Amino acid sequence: MNDNIAEQAVAAISPERLEQAAAIVTRMRAEIQRAVVGQQEIIDQVLACCLAGGHVLIEGVPGLGKTLLVKALGKTFSGDFSRIQFTPDLMPADVTGHALFDMKAQTFSIRKGPVFAHLLLADEINRAPAKTQSSLLEAMQERQVTIEGESHVLPPPFMVLATQNPLENEGTYPLPEAQLDRFLIKIRIGYPSAAEELALLQMVTRERIGDGLNVTQVATLVKPETIIVLQQLVARIRVDDAVAEYAVRLVRATRDWPGVAIGAGPRGSIALIRMARAMALIAGRDYITPDDVKAVGLPVLRHRIAISPESELDGLDSDDLLAKLLEQVAAPRG
């Protein structure tokens, strides 16, 4: 049933197809929740980013389930999954691959790196220097990798899910602004509630040895081809002119908002619409609403603005400023 949608044409989005697409995502969400306790909003945002064909940066202190969430998502579909543990001594060739000389054949051959996968987990990406971090730029933007002057196309769908520790931690390197902008969204994972933490403790300690990341209970539901068709459906979600103008007004407002030193660029409004379309599909609609745009405002824009030193001294962060902006910029009605 799950892969029937991949066999259908994408010329029009019928109510039946929307319902089927939303059902697939709902089942993927349910499977992820078998491994990840709580974090419902976070899970929905990661799924929406996947459907929008984007990349996601997940930030949080160690032990909050960032890596577990990514592994659970990877388990829900049968595509190739790779993981790179970023460290200070990691080299760009360790990510992309390199040319290898064959002594017997007296020729060079290409050994592809872990970036050649459908889902790439870049774990603790800010533990590596900028040179290694930037080795993902071409892959994230152009869906290809150049090795020794030869371009190699990455298999679709391709998604980078990077985790990072807060920059206040020792041994971290801030991501370059150009790379931050390549991430469709940035998610911040907070501490779980008391009830969620208790449920997590009981799940991890029940008849299990150690505290390894266990996703064996997560079922594989879909093929990579299904994800591609779901992404094509997302691209066909209708966007009313008034809603598009609302997204542009939100982004333009960041450029002269009090407390913001550098506002978001045009990629910000594009990302708002892409994510809003995915959220609409998850909800089973073929159109987006201003509420869809507003709901994704924080994850889309928080890494695309820089706050002023005065705001930092006042103890404010990007989320504080964006929350006021989203509240005060009028949304279209009717």
Sequence and secondary structure as in RCSB ss.txt:
>XXXX:A:sequence
MNDNIAEQAVAAISPERLEQAAAIVTRMRAEIQRAVVGQQEIIDQVLACCLAGGHVLIEGVPGLGKTLLVKALGK
TFSGDFSRIQFTPDLMPADVTGHALFDMKAQTFSIRKGPVFAHLLLADEINRAPAKTQSSLLEAMQERQVTIEGE
SHVLPPPFMVLATQNPLENEGTYPLPEAQLDRFLIKIRIGYPSAAEELALLQMVTRERIGDGLNVTQVATLVKPE
TIIVLQQLVARIRVDDAVAEYAVRLVRATRDWPGVAIGAGPRGSIALIRMARAMALIAGRDYITPDDVKAVGLPV
LRHRIAISPESELDGLDSDDLLAKLLEQVAAPRG
>XXXX:A:secstr
 TTGGGGS  SS  HHHHHHHHHHHHHHHHHHTTTS S HHHHHHHHHHHHTT  EEEE  TTSSHHHHHHHHHH
TB S EEEEE  TT  HHHHHEEEEEETTTTEEEEEE TTSSSEEEEETGGGS HHHHGGGHHHHHHSEEEETTE
EEE  SS EEEEEE  TTSTT     HHHHTT SEEEE     HHHHHHHHHHHHTT SS     TTS   B HH
HHHHHHHHHHTSB  HHHHHHHHHHHHHHTT TTEEE   HHHHHHHHHHHHHHHHHTT SB  HHHHHHTHHHH
HTTS EE HHHHHTT  HHHHHHHHHHHS     
